């Protein structure tokens, strides 16, 4: 058990990009992640707009929204003392999210390649066709006005045209670079969580205070109503997940309690 | 005792609107009787700054403090009264009435001994020129101003106007930077001016210099990363009501919010926070335009109109969904503007998103309790940009990430700490900045954590952060007079002790709602002087 983390520890970053304190990097990483996950909310709008999305897109959007509370909660507590449980849950969520995200990237990449990736210049992509029709129809409302959406002009052979190979290269390179960044961000989160756990363990031992902090579980009273019940259940689930996450990571990093 | 003299870490060669925590007593006008200024204030203050901000020659200051004393008397006699003071009731001037209201609710907060919140009304150019001569340029200053001057020089050369037109404009701007009254606003806004200059010069850059326009990248990358083209999802259904809902933030609110946020920061934020906003807002937009120039990319409306056909610089822009707004209102509000846009193929990153996120982050910092409202505004604006087919989701994320990075840097380097017990700009008697080394939750060096034995030999982790704690600021405030907002929040001594003994040290984070509920120590040992200020050992610095 001890040998496994040591391999990982060697590649964990101790500073964000070698210079920035790790906790600052974690703040930025979580901020970026939260912004990215907001895309899931807009994906659900397809229910209203009628834009077709497939099963895997639904799953992706759902997962994005589901992990948002974990990241938001962690971001609010980056510098808070005693945040090890919260970050344990965040760390495990982030690792799983990254692994699942890589599969989704691969899946969506292949899907894009076979639907749009080999569409020649001048052709409309299948996905944009219906939108373009709708868009133009919408613009014809109030057609008496002179302010019309102008018909597309045929591109003149002039400066600025990008070649297919250049575009494809940029798409592939960007995907690889973003994926590498994502892996690095995951390592930074793992490193930060590991150091927090280690620090807490050392502090506990050195101060000879082995007592576990009493968890202030609130007791649900039936008279409080169903909203209170939901809150109680949510907090209970969150505390439970955080506790188990910390226990799991303590074992993984071979940190003595 | 609080820091007496404040010198901004913010890069700049000219003196700013605040120089010292206390005003000079040479004028004898603004120091109440019985108040003795500590000698350290006069010793530590800069003579030029004293000259600049003495206020003795400023009639507004005299009137102000005359009023303030009257107000104080009136307010103390009826503390809970909401009516305005009666000393100036004989005057029927609307201006005076407005001034009285502002005075009652804001200026009365001001400590009469503190000049931190005052503006500089000096118009003597010599003062700034002398200051410039004596100014010691740091590496940060050179990078900051060197970069901005290079961009401005590029705009100056590229803009196709006669030198007879350009030089007077440059001279006028130079004058604004030379006069202390105007330079206190123009200098912090220099990144914003640079961004505007570059943005409006973009169209004048020769096409032979420009890079190829990417048409396929953004929709493809968005599909790979997010599983779909979200702009297509949101633009698939249009309705006039949705058009109006999309137009309001995208076409109207977006252009006015930066000014509103600036005004709110000036009024409710600590002194110097508006400079941080100007710095962050300007640099975010400047970096955004540079990225748009280096990576030209077509917005969603291009794909809807032209498919994946290559774009070129002979093509104009398009109003996208805003053309429907022109139809609704019946006149050309956007079509011409967007058709002749300076950067028609500048989809990535979205500066609409960047601005909205920047405003959101500053508003969360300023009014954390309303954070859901500010985040809701960002979500609303994101929906608008995609619905109106002006940006892909990846553009929005690009702008938002750019904003986040610039804001994070600004918040840890330039942005003062907003104290929850301070009501407005005039409530502050000192300015605190986050010390990002001190609030690091990993309080022991990383290498030490990797070898636990080292830590144990050092006698434990928290020996390094031990120390008595009490609420910060209480011991640091000048106790000669206390603003209203402070008096209601000062715990009595017993409360301070009990609060400090039960509260664990929780360093502030800029993202934390209660981030800046500070804790400090009364112990002098924690006040370790550094070059940039005084480290308190509790997560913030007082600039000396």
Interface residues (C-beta under 8 A of the other chain):
Chain A: X9 X14 X15 X21 X22 X23 X24 X27 X28 X31 X32 X35 X36 X38 X39 X41 X42 X43 X45 X46 X48 X49 X50 X51 X53 X56 X57 X60 X61 X75 X76 X77 X78 X79 X80 X81 X82 X83 X104 X105 X108 X109 X111 X112 X116 X117 X119 X120 X121 X122 X123 X124 X125 X127 X128 X130 X131 X132 X134 X135 X136 X138 X139 X141 X142 X145 X146 X147 X148 X149 X150 X151 X152 X153 X155 X156 X157 X158 X159 X160 X161 X162 X163 X164 X166 X167 X168 X170 X171 X174 X175 X178 X192 X195 X196 X198 X199 X202 X203 X205 X206 X207
Chain B: X207 X208 X210 X211 X212 X213 X214 X215 X216 X217 X219 X220 X221 X223 X224 X225 X226 X227 X228 X229 X230 X232 X233 X234 X235 X236 X237 X238 X240 X296 X303 X304 X305 X306 X307 X308 X309 X310 X311 X312 X313 X314 X315 X318 X319 X321 X323 X324 X326 X327 X328 X330 X331 X332 X335 X339 X345 X357 X379 X382 X383 X386 X389 X393 X397 X400 X401 X404 X405 X408 X412 X436 X437 X439 X440 X441 X442 X443 X444 X446 X447 X449 X450 X452 X455 X456 X459 X460 X461 X462 X504 X505 X506 X507 X508 X509 X510 X511 X512 X513
